[in-house]
Amino acid sequence: MEVYTTQPGVQFYTANFLPEGNILSGKKGKCYKKHGAFCLETQNYPDAINKINFPNAILNANEVYSHTTRFSFLLK
C-alpha cells in the first residue's frame, strides 16, 4: 500500500479507544474489537497552531480548505 497526500502529516490510529470485549456491533452484526483495525488519517501536524515553523493550521473566513489523499494498492 502507498499513500499520497497533500497534507504534511499522517495519524496512525489503531482503535485503541474502543472498549474491551464484543460491545460495539457493526455491519451484519460483526463486532468492532479494540485494536481490530487501523486507520491512516492524513492531517496537519499536531500542535501546528503553536509552532511557527509548522504549516499554517488556521482556516480564515472565505478561504477554501482542499487536500487530496490517494491510497494505492498493488498486487504482485
PDB file of N, CA, C and O in Angstrom:
ATOM      1  N   MET A   1       0.839  -1.170   0.000  1.00  0.00           N
ATOM      2  CA  MET A   1       0.000   0.000   0.000  1.00  0.00           C
ATOM      3  C   MET A   1       0.885   1.233   0.000  1.00  0.00           C
ATOM      4  O   MET A   1       1.904   1.281   0.689  1.00  0.00           O
ATOM      5  N   GLU A   2       0.486   2.224  -0.776  1.00  0.00           N
ATOM      6  CA  GLU A   2       1.166   3.518  -0.798  1.00  0.00           C
ATOM      7  C   GLU A   2       0.136   4.605  -0.529  1.00  0.00           C
ATOM      8  O   GLU A   2      -1.013   4.509  -0.961  1.00  0.00           O
ATOM      9  N   VAL A   3       0.556   5.632   0.186  1.00  0.00           N
ATOM     10  CA  VAL A   3      -0.318   6.762   0.499  1.00  0.00           C
ATOM     11  C   VAL A   3       0.316   8.022  -0.054  1.00  0.00           C
ATOM     12  O   VAL A   3       1.478   8.319   0.223  1.00  0.00           O
ATOM     13  N   TYR A   4      -0.451   8.760  -0.836  1.00  0.00           N
ATOM     14  CA  TYR A   4      -0.021  10.048  -1.379  1.00  0.00           C
ATOM     15  C   TYR A   4      -0.989  11.099  -0.855  1.00  0.00           C
ATOM     16  O   TYR A   4      -2.204  10.918  -0.937  1.00  0.00           O
ATOM     17  N   THR A   5      -0.463  12.195  -0.317  1.00  0.00           N
ATOM     18  CA  THR A   5      -1.338  13.224   0.236  1.00  0.00           C
ATOM     19  C   THR A   5      -0.694  14.600   0.125  1.00  0.00           C
ATOM     20  O   THR A   5       0.529  14.733   0.082  1.00  0.00           O
ATOM     21  N   THR A   6      -1.534  15.602   0.081  1.00  0.00           N
ATOM     22  CA  THR A   6      -1.051  16.983   0.113  1.00  0.00           C
ATOM     23  C   THR A   6      -0.936  17.482   1.554  1.00  0.00           C
ATOM     24  O   THR A   6      -0.453  18.589   1.792  1.00  0.00           O
ATOM     25  N   GLN A   7      -1.375  16.678   2.499  1.00  0.00           N
ATOM     26  CA  GLN A   7      -1.251  17.027   3.909  1.00  0.00           C
ATOM     27  C   GLN A   7       0.173  16.735   4.381  1.00  0.00           C
ATOM     28  O   GLN A   7       0.827  15.843   3.840  1.00  0.00           O
ATOM     29  N   PRO A   8       0.661  17.468   5.374  1.00  0.00           N
ATOM     30  CA  PRO A   8       2.032  17.242   5.833  1.00  0.00           C
ATOM     31  C   PRO A   8       2.198  16.057   6.784  1.00  0.00           C
ATOM     32  O   PRO A   8       3.319  15.589   6.981  1.00  0.00           O
ATOM     33  N   GLY A   9       1.116  15.564   7.374  1.00  0.00           N
ATOM     34  CA  GLY A   9       1.252  14.510   8.371  1.00  0.00           C
ATOM     35  C   GLY A   9       0.221  13.409   8.227  1.00  0.00           C
ATOM     36  O   GLY A   9      -0.776  13.555   7.520  1.00  0.00           O
ATOM     37  N   VAL A  10       0.479  12.306   8.909  1.00  0.00           N
ATOM     38  CA  VAL A  10      -0.443  11.168   8.939  1.00  0.00           C
ATOM     39  C   VAL A  10      -0.556  10.682  10.381  1.00  0.00           C
ATOM     40  O   VAL A  10       0.450  10.461  11.056  1.00  0.00           O
ATOM     41  N   GLN A  11      -1.778  10.521  10.835  1.00  0.00           N
ATOM     42  CA  GLN A  11      -2.047   9.957  12.159  1.00  0.00           C
ATOM     43  C   GLN A  11      -2.373   8.481  11.970  1.00  0.00           C
ATOM     44  O   GLN A  11      -3.255   8.140  11.182  1.00  0.00           O
ATOM     45  N   PHE A  12      -1.679   7.610  12.677  1.00  0.00           N
ATOM     46  CA  PHE A  12      -1.930   6.171  12.615  1.00  0.00           C
ATOM     47  C   PHE A  12      -2.791   5.801  13.808  1.00  0.00           C
ATOM     48  O   PHE A  12      -2.329   5.843  14.949  1.00  0.00           O
ATOM     49  N   TYR A  13      -4.044   5.435  13.551  1.00  0.00           N
ATOM     50  CA  TYR A  13      -4.997   5.118  14.620  1.00  0.00           C
ATOM     51  C   TYR A  13      -5.258   3.616  14.631  1.00  0.00           C
ATOM     52  O   TYR A  13      -5.490   3.020  13.579  1.00  0.00           O
ATOM     53  N   THR A  14      -5.221   3.002  15.810  1.00  0.00           N
ATOM     54  CA  THR A  14      -5.351   1.549  15.919  1.00  0.00           C
ATOM     55  C   THR A  14      -6.580   1.095  16.702  1.00  0.00           C
ATOM     56  O   THR A  14      -6.591  -0.015  17.233  1.00  0.00           O
ATOM     57  N   ALA A  15      -7.597   1.915  16.783  1.00  0.00           N
ATOM     58  CA  ALA A  15      -8.829   1.572  17.511  1.00  0.00           C
ATOM     59  C   ALA A  15      -8.550   1.269  18.981  1.00  0.00           C
ATOM     60  O   ALA A  15      -9.241   0.455  19.594  1.00  0.00           O
ATOM     61  N   ASN A  16      -7.549   1.918  19.535  1.00  0.00           N
ATOM     62  CA  ASN A  16      -7.166   1.650  20.918  1.00  0.00           C
ATOM     63  C   ASN A  16      -8.131   2.216  21.951  1.00  0.00           C
ATOM     64  O   ASN A  16      -8.024   1.882  23.130  1.00  0.00           O
ATOM     65  N   PHE A  17      -9.072   3.065  21.539  1.00  0.00           N
ATOM     66  CA  PHE A  17     -10.027   3.612  22.500  1.00  0.00           C
ATOM     67  C   PHE A  17     -11.368   2.883  22.470  1.00  0.00           C
ATOM     68  O   PHE A  17     -12.302   3.281  23.167  1.00  0.00           O
ATOM     69  N   LEU A  18     -11.472   1.820  21.672  1.00  0.00           N
ATOM     70  CA  LEU A  18     -12.694   1.021  21.719  1.00  0.00           C
ATOM     71  C   LEU A  18     -12.697   0.213  23.013  1.00  0.00           C
ATOM     72  O   LEU A  18     -11.636  -0.161  23.514  1.00  0.00           O
ATOM     73  N   PRO A  19     -13.879  -0.057  23.554  1.00  0.00           N
ATOM     74  CA  PRO A  19     -13.931  -0.810  24.813  1.00  0.00           C
ATOM     75  C   PRO A  19     -13.511  -2.267  24.613  1.00  0.00           C
ATOM     76  O   PRO A  19     -13.590  -2.803  23.508  1.00  0.00           O
ATOM     77  N   GLU A  20     -13.068  -2.892  25.694  1.00  0.00           N
ATOM     78  CA  GLU A  20     -12.698  -4.311  25.655  1.00  0.00           C
ATOM     79  C   GLU A  20     -13.954  -5.158  25.447  1.00  0.00           C
ATOM     80  O   GLU A  20     -15.046  -4.772  25.866  1.00  0.00           O
ATOM     81  N   GLY A  21     -13.798  -6.292  24.811  1.00  0.00           N
ATOM     82  CA  GLY A  21     -14.912  -7.212  24.610  1.00  0.00           C
ATOM     83  C   GLY A  21     -15.666  -6.924  23.324  1.00  0.00           C
ATOM     84  O   GLY A  21     -15.263  -6.074  22.530  1.00  0.00           O
ATOM     85  N   ASN A  22     -16.758  -7.636  23.128  1.00  0.00           N
ATOM     86  CA  ASN A  22     -17.579  -7.507  21.918  1.00  0.00           C
ATOM     87  C   ASN A  22     -18.778  -6.605  22.185  1.00  0.00           C
ATOM     88  O   ASN A  22     -19.921  -7.056  22.115  1.00  0.00           O
ATOM     89  N   ILE A  23     -18.528  -5.350  22.486  1.00  0.00           N
ATOM     90  CA  ILE A  23     -19.587  -4.425  22.883  1.00  0.00           C
ATOM     91  C   ILE A  23     -20.178  -3.685  21.689  1.00  0.00           C
ATOM     92  O   ILE A  23     -21.393  -3.499  21.621  1.00  0.00           O
ATOM     93  N   LEU A  24     -19.344  -3.262  20.751  1.00  0.00           N
ATOM     94  CA  LEU A  24     -19.811  -2.472  19.617  1.00  0.00           C
ATOM     95  C   LEU A  24     -20.071  -3.367  18.415  1.00  0.00           C
ATOM     96  O   LEU A  24     -19.161  -4.029  17.916  1.00  0.00           O
ATOM     97  N   SER A  25     -21.319  -3.387  17.952  1.00  0.00           N
ATOM     98  CA  SER A  25     -21.624  -4.202  16.781  1.00  0.00           C
ATOM     99  C   SER A  25     -21.730  -3.309  15.556  1.00  0.00           C
ATOM    100  O   SER A  25     -22.193  -2.171  15.632  1.00  0.00           O
ATOM    101  N   GLY A  26     -21.292  -3.846  14.432  1.00  0.00           N
ATOM    102  CA  GLY A  26     -21.275  -3.097  13.181  1.00  0.00           C
ATOM    103  C   GLY A  26     -22.099  -3.786  12.115  1.00  0.00           C
ATOM    104  O   GLY A  26     -23.113  -4.421  12.406  1.00  0.00           O
ATOM    105  N   LYS A  27     -21.660  -3.656  10.894  1.00  0.00           N
ATOM    106  CA  LYS A  27     -22.361  -4.177   9.727  1.00  0.00           C
ATOM    107  C   LYS A  27     -22.560  -5.690   9.829  1.00  0.00           C
ATOM    108  O   LYS A  27     -21.626  -6.434  10.129  1.00  0.00           O
ATOM    109  N   LYS A  28     -23.776  -6.122   9.578  1.00  0.00           N
ATOM    110  CA  LYS A  28     -24.155  -7.543   9.600  1.00  0.00           C
ATOM    111  C   LYS A  28     -23.824  -8.216  10.931  1.00  0.00           C
ATOM    112  O   LYS A  28     -23.514  -9.406  10.973  1.00  0.00           O
ATOM    113  N   GLY A  29     -23.892  -7.444  12.019  1.00  0.00           N
ATOM    114  CA  GLY A  29     -23.690  -7.997  13.348  1.00  0.00           C
ATOM    115  C   GLY A  29     -22.248  -8.256  13.746  1.00  0.00           C
ATOM    116  O   GLY A  29     -21.992  -8.800  14.821  1.00  0.00           O
ATOM    117  N   LYS A  30     -21.305  -7.877  12.901  1.00  0.00           N
ATOM    118  CA  LYS A  30     -19.890  -8.062  13.238  1.00  0.00           C
ATOM    119  C   LYS A  30     -19.518  -7.129  14.385  1.00  0.00           C
ATOM    120  O   LYS A  30     -20.011  -6.004  14.461  1.00  0.00           O
ATOM    121  N   CYS A  31     -18.663  -7.592  15.263  1.00  0.00           N
ATOM    122  CA  CYS A  31     -18.243  -6.785  16.410  1.00  0.00           C
ATOM    123  C   CYS A  31     -16.951  -6.045  16.118  1.00  0.00           C
ATOM    124  O   CYS A  31     -16.018  -6.599  15.536  1.00  0.00           O
ATOM    125  N   TYR A  32     -16.910  -4.792  16.528  1.00  0.00           N
ATOM    126  CA  TYR A  32     -15.691  -3.997  16.449  1.00  0.00           C
ATOM    127  C   TYR A  32     -14.891  -4.244  17.717  1.00  0.00           C
ATOM    128  O   TYR A  32     -15.390  -4.028  18.822  1.00  0.00           O
ATOM    129  N   LYS A  33     -13.669  -4.689  17.564  1.00  0.00           N
ATOM    130  CA  LYS A  33     -12.843  -5.011  18.719  1.00  0.00           C
ATOM    131  C   LYS A  33     -11.696  -4.018  18.860  1.00  0.00           C
ATOM    132  O   LYS A  33     -11.217  -3.444  17.882  1.00  0.00           O
ATOM    133  N   LYS A  34     -11.277  -3.836  20.091  1.00  0.00           N
ATOM    134  CA  LYS A  34     -10.126  -2.981  20.375  1.00  0.00           C
ATOM    135  C   LYS A  34      -8.917  -3.508  19.608  1.00  0.00           C
ATOM    136  O   LYS A  34      -8.605  -4.697  19.668  1.00  0.00           O
ATOM    137  N   HIS A  35      -8.249  -2.629  18.900  1.00  0.00           N
ATOM    138  CA  HIS A  35      -7.070  -2.947  18.088  1.00  0.00           C
ATOM    139  C   HIS A  35      -7.406  -3.890  16.935  1.00  0.00           C
ATOM    140  O   HIS A  35      -6.512  -4.548  16.403  1.00  0.00           O
ATOM    141  N   GLY A  36      -8.679  -3.967  16.539  1.00  0.00           N
ATOM    142  CA  GLY A  36      -9.097  -4.861  15.467  1.00  0.00           C
ATOM    143  C   GLY A  36      -8.961  -4.269  14.083  1.00  0.00           C
ATOM    144  O   GLY A  36      -9.267  -4.936  13.094  1.00  0.00           O
ATOM    145  N   ALA A  37      -8.511  -3.032  13.991  1.00  0.00           N
ATOM    146  CA  ALA A  37      -8.367  -2.366  12.696  1.00  0.00           C
ATOM    147  C   ALA A  37      -7.408  -1.197  12.856  1.00  0.00           C
ATOM    148  O   ALA A  37      -7.004  -0.853  13.967  1.00  0.00           O
ATOM    149  N   PHE A  38      -7.052  -0.597  11.734  1.00  0.00           N
ATOM    150  CA  PHE A  38      -6.245   0.618  11.792  1.00  0.00           C
ATOM    151  C   PHE A  38      -6.755   1.604  10.753  1.00  0.00           C
ATOM    152  O   PHE A  38      -7.458   1.238   9.811  1.00  0.00           O
ATOM    153  N   CYS A  39      -6.386   2.848  10.947  1.00  0.00           N
ATOM    154  CA  CYS A  39      -6.794   3.908  10.040  1.00  0.00           C
ATOM    155  C   CYS A  39      -5.619   4.859   9.855  1.00  0.00           C
ATOM    156  O   CYS A  39      -4.936   5.208  10.817  1.00  0.00           O
ATOM    157  N   LEU A  40      -5.391   5.272   8.622  1.00  0.00           N
ATOM    158  CA  LEU A  40      -4.384   6.285   8.331  1.00  0.00           C
ATOM    159  C   LEU A  40      -5.124   7.588   8.048  1.00  0.00           C
ATOM    160  O   LEU A  40      -5.787   7.721   7.020  1.00  0.00           O
ATOM    161  N   GLU A  41      -5.011   8.539   8.956  1.00  0.00           N
ATOM    162  CA  GLU A  41      -5.732   9.809   8.863  1.00  0.00           C
ATOM    163  C   GLU A  41      -4.753  10.910   8.474  1.00  0.00           C
ATOM    164  O   GLU A  41      -3.931  11.329   9.288  1.00  0.00           O
ATOM    165  N   THR A  42      -4.840  11.380   7.232  1.00  0.00           N
ATOM    166  CA  THR A  42      -3.950  12.459   6.807  1.00  0.00           C
ATOM    167  C   THR A  42      -4.445  13.770   7.410  1.00  0.00           C
ATOM    168  O   THR A  42      -5.647  14.030   7.465  1.00  0.00           O
ATOM    169  N   GLN A  43      -3.504  14.584   7.858  1.00  0.00           N
ATOM    170  CA  GLN A  43      -3.874  15.811   8.569  1.00  0.00           C
ATOM    171  C   GLN A  43      -2.671  16.736   8.690  1.00  0.00           C
ATOM    172  O   GLN A  43      -1.558  16.401   8.286  1.00  0.00           O
ATOM    173  N   ASN A  44      -2.930  17.905   9.258  1.00  0.00           N
ATOM    174  CA  ASN A  44      -1.845  18.817   9.586  1.00  0.00           C
ATOM    175  C   ASN A  44      -1.101  18.254  10.798  1.00  0.00           C
ATOM    176  O   ASN A  44      -1.587  17.336  11.459  1.00  0.00           O
ATOM    177  N   TYR A  45       0.060  18.800  11.080  1.00  0.00           N
ATOM    178  CA  TYR A  45       0.823  18.341  12.235  1.00  0.00           C
ATOM    179  C   TYR A  45       0.094  18.669  13.530  1.00  0.00           C
ATOM    180  O   TYR A  45      -0.482  19.750  13.654  1.00  0.00           O
ATOM    181  N   PRO A  46       0.108  17.749  14.504  1.00  0.00           N
ATOM    182  CA  PRO A  46      -0.460  18.072  15.808  1.00  0.00           C
ATOM    183  C   PRO A  46       0.266  19.277  16.414  1.00  0.00           C
ATOM    184  O   PRO A  46       1.481  19.415  16.276  1.00  0.00           O
ATOM    185  N   ASP A  47      -0.474  20.122  17.066  1.00  0.00           N
ATOM    186  CA  ASP A  47       0.051  21.322  17.727  1.00  0.00           C
ATOM    187  C   ASP A  47       0.658  22.324  16.745  1.00  0.00           C
ATOM    188  O   ASP A  47       1.453  23.176  17.141  1.00  0.00           O
ATOM    189  N   ALA A  48       0.284  22.225  15.463  1.00  0.00           N
ATOM    190  CA  ALA A  48       0.830  23.134  14.448  1.00  0.00           C
ATOM    191  C   ALA A  48       0.507  24.598  14.751  1.00  0.00           C
ATOM    192  O   ALA A  48       1.277  25.493  14.402  1.00  0.00           O
ATOM    193  N   ILE A  49      -0.619  24.834  15.392  1.00  0.00           N
ATOM    194  CA  ILE A  49      -1.021  26.210  15.686  1.00  0.00           C
ATOM    195  C   ILE A  49      -0.026  26.904  16.621  1.00  0.00           C
ATOM    196  O   ILE A  49       0.068  28.131  16.624  1.00  0.00           O
ATOM    197  N   ASN A  50       0.709  26.129  17.409  1.00  0.00           N
ATOM    198  CA  ASN A  50       1.665  26.695  18.359  1.00  0.00           C
ATOM    199  C   ASN A  50       3.115  26.630  17.899  1.00  0.00           C
ATOM    200  O   ASN A  50       4.013  27.016  18.646  1.00  0.00           O
ATOM    201  N   LYS A  51       3.356  26.155  16.697  1.00  0.00           N
ATOM    202  CA  LYS A  51       4.724  26.016  16.183  1.00  0.00           C
ATOM    203  C   LYS A  51       4.887  26.904  14.949  1.00  0.00           C
ATOM    204  O   LYS A  51       4.268  26.650  13.916  1.00  0.00           O
ATOM    205  N   ILE A  52       5.707  27.932  15.053  1.00  0.00           N
ATOM    206  CA  ILE A  52       5.836  28.881  13.944  1.00  0.00           C
ATOM    207  C   ILE A  52       6.502  28.270  12.715  1.00  0.00           C
ATOM    208  O   ILE A  52       6.318  28.776  11.608  1.00  0.00           O
ATOM    209  N   ASN A  53       7.265  27.201  12.882  1.00  0.00           N
ATOM    210  CA  ASN A  53       7.930  26.579  11.739  1.00  0.00           C
ATOM    211  C   ASN A  53       7.090  25.468  11.098  1.00  0.00           C
ATOM    212  O   ASN A  53       7.545  24.831  10.147  1.00  0.00           O
ATOM    213  N   PHE A  54       5.866  25.221  11.603  1.00  0.00           N
ATOM    214  CA  PHE A  54       4.966  24.229  11.017  1.00  0.00           C
ATOM    215  C   PHE A  54       4.039  24.921  10.012  1.00  0.00           C
ATOM    216  O   PHE A  54       3.863  26.137  10.080  1.00  0.00           O
ATOM    217  N   PRO A  55       3.444  24.164   9.076  1.00  0.00           N
ATOM    218  CA  PRO A  55       2.472  24.761   8.148  1.00  0.00           C
ATOM    219  C   PRO A  55       1.296  25.372   8.910  1.00  0.00           C
ATOM    220  O   PRO A  55       0.922  24.890   9.979  1.00  0.00           O
ATOM    221  N   ASN A  56       0.724  26.426   8.356  1.00  0.00           N
ATOM    222  CA  ASN A  56      -0.391  27.127   8.984  1.00  0.00           C
ATOM    223  C   ASN A  56      -1.581  26.185   9.166  1.00  0.00           C
ATOM    224  O   ASN A  56      -1.947  25.461   8.240  1.00  0.00           O
ATOM    225  N   ALA A  57      -2.180  26.192  10.349  1.00  0.00           N
ATOM    226  CA  ALA A  57      -3.315  25.318  10.647  1.00  0.00           C
ATOM    227  C   ALA A  57      -4.621  26.091  10.789  1.00  0.00           C
ATOM    228  O   ALA A  57      -5.642  25.507  11.152  1.00  0.00           O
ATOM    229  N   ILE A  58      -4.608  27.388  10.512  1.00  0.00           N
ATOM    230  CA  ILE A  58      -5.797  28.220  10.687  1.00  0.00           C
ATOM    231  C   ILE A  58      -6.463  28.450   9.339  1.00  0.00           C
ATOM    232  O   ILE A  58      -5.811  28.838   8.370  1.00  0.00           O
ATOM    233  N   LEU A  59      -7.767  28.208   9.288  1.00  0.00           N
ATOM    234  CA  LEU A  59      -8.563  28.475   8.094  1.00  0.00           C
ATOM    235  C   LEU A  59      -9.399  29.719   8.368  1.00  0.00           C
ATOM    236  O   LEU A  59     -10.263  29.715   9.245  1.00  0.00           O
ATOM    237  N   ASN A  60      -9.139  30.767   7.621  1.00  0.00           N
ATOM    238  CA  ASN A  60      -9.858  32.026   7.801  1.00  0.00           C
ATOM    239  C   ASN A  60     -11.145  32.038   6.988  1.00  0.00           C
ATOM    240  O   ASN A  60     -11.329  31.227   6.081  1.00  0.00           O
ATOM    241  N   ALA A  61     -12.031  32.969   7.327  1.00  0.00           N
ATOM    242  CA  ALA A  61     -13.291  33.113   6.598  1.00  0.00           C
ATOM    243  C   ALA A  61     -13.010  33.306   5.114  1.00  0.00           C
ATOM    244  O   ALA A  61     -12.078  34.015   4.734  1.00  0.00           O
ATOM    245  N   ASN A  62     -13.819  32.674   4.288  1.00  0.00           N
ATOM    246  CA  ASN A  62     -13.752  32.744   2.822  1.00  0.00           C
ATOM    247  C   ASN A  62     -12.549  32.020   2.220  1.00  0.00           C
ATOM    248  O   ASN A  62     -12.350  32.089   1.007  1.00  0.00           O
ATOM    249  N   GLU A  63     -11.747  31.334   3.019  1.00  0.00           N
ATOM    250  CA  GLU A  63     -10.672  30.510   2.478  1.00  0.00           C
ATOM    251  C   GLU A  63     -11.223  29.121   2.168  1.00  0.00           C
ATOM    252  O   GLU A  63     -12.108  28.623   2.864  1.00  0.00           O
ATOM    253  N   VAL A  64     -10.702  28.516   1.141  1.00  0.00           N
ATOM    254  CA  VAL A  64     -11.128  27.174   0.754  1.00  0.00           C
ATOM    255  C   VAL A  64     -10.147  26.160   1.337  1.00  0.00           C
ATOM    256  O   VAL A  64      -8.932  26.307   1.205  1.00  0.00           O
ATOM    257  N   TYR A  65     -10.690  25.132   1.979  1.00  0.00           N
ATOM    258  CA  TYR A  65      -9.874  24.046   2.521  1.00  0.00           C
ATOM    259  C   TYR A  65      -9.970  22.880   1.550  1.00  0.00           C
ATOM    260  O   TYR A  65     -11.050  22.325   1.347  1.00  0.00           O
ATOM    261  N   SER A  66      -8.866  22.515   0.962  1.00  0.00           N
ATOM    262  CA  SER A  66      -8.874  21.426  -0.015  1.00  0.00           C
ATOM    263  C   SER A  66      -7.558  20.664   0.052  1.00  0.00           C
ATOM    264  O   SER A  66      -6.482  21.242  -0.108  1.00  0.00           O
ATOM    265  N   HIS A  67      -7.656  19.370   0.288  1.00  0.00           N
ATOM    266  CA  HIS A  67      -6.494  18.486   0.284  1.00  0.00           C
ATOM    267  C   HIS A  67      -6.883  17.197  -0.412  1.00  0.00           C
ATOM    268  O   HIS A  67      -8.060  16.841  -0.474  1.00  0.00           O
ATOM    269  N   THR A  68      -5.903  16.516  -0.924  1.00  0.00           N
ATOM    270  CA  THR A  68      -6.136  15.260  -1.629  1.00  0.00           C
ATOM    271  C   THR A  68      -5.325  14.153  -0.969  1.00  0.00           C
ATOM    272  O   THR A  68      -4.161  14.340  -0.615  1.00  0.00           O
ATOM    273  N   THR A  69      -5.958  13.006  -0.814  1.00  0.00           N
ATOM    274  CA  THR A  69      -5.270  11.814  -0.323  1.00  0.00           C
ATOM    275  C   THR A  69      -5.627  10.659  -1.239  1.00  0.00           C
ATOM    276  O   THR A  69      -6.794  10.450  -1.569  1.00  0.00           O
ATOM    277  N   ARG A  70      -4.607   9.909  -1.648  1.00  0.00           N
ATOM    278  CA  ARG A  70      -4.823   8.760  -2.525  1.00  0.00           C
ATOM    279  C   ARG A  70      -4.128   7.545  -1.914  1.00  0.00           C
ATOM    280  O   ARG A  70      -2.955   7.599  -1.545  1.00  0.00           O
ATOM    281  N   PHE A  71      -4.874   6.457  -1.816  1.00  0.00           N
ATOM    282  CA  PHE A  71      -4.335   5.182  -1.355  1.00  0.00           C
ATOM    283  C   PHE A  71      -4.197   4.274  -2.570  1.00  0.00           C
ATOM    284  O   PHE A  71      -5.158   4.077  -3.313  1.00  0.00           O
ATOM    285  N   SER A  72      -3.013   3.725  -2.773  1.00  0.00           N
ATOM    286  CA  SER A  72      -2.768   2.814  -3.894  1.00  0.00           C
ATOM    287  C   SER A  72      -2.406   1.439  -3.353  1.00  0.00           C
ATOM    288  O   SER A  72      -1.597   1.305  -2.435  1.00  0.00           O
ATOM    289  N   PHE A  73      -3.018   0.430  -3.937  1.00  0.00           N
ATOM    290  CA  PHE A  73      -2.752  -0.953  -3.547  1.00  0.00           C
ATOM    291  C   PHE A  73      -2.234  -1.698  -4.763  1.00  0.00           C
ATOM    292  O   PHE A  73      -2.825  -1.628  -5.841  1.00  0.00           O
ATOM    293  N   LEU A  74      -1.143  -2.403  -4.591  1.00  0.00           N
ATOM    294  CA  LEU A  74      -0.511  -3.124  -5.688  1.00  0.00           C
ATOM    295  C   LEU A  74      -0.466  -4.607  -5.350  1.00  0.00           C
ATOM    296  O   LEU A  74      -0.027  -5.003  -4.270  1.00  0.00           O
ATOM    297  N   LEU A  75      -0.927  -5.413  -6.290  1.00  0.00           N
ATOM    298  CA  LEU A  75      -0.869  -6.867  -6.121  1.00  0.00           C
ATOM    299  C   LEU A  75       0.267  -7.413  -6.954  1.00  0.00           C
ATOM    300  O   LEU A  75       0.429  -7.039  -8.115  1.00  0.00           O
ATOM    301  N   LYS A  76       1.051  -8.290  -6.370  1.00  0.00           N
ATOM    302  CA  LYS A  76       2.162  -8.905  -7.107  1.00  0.00           C
ATOM    303  C   LYS A  76       1.957 -10.390  -7.212  1.00  0.00           C
ATOM    304  O   LYS A  76       2.785 -11.088  -7.798  1.00  0.00           O
TER     305      LYS A  76
END
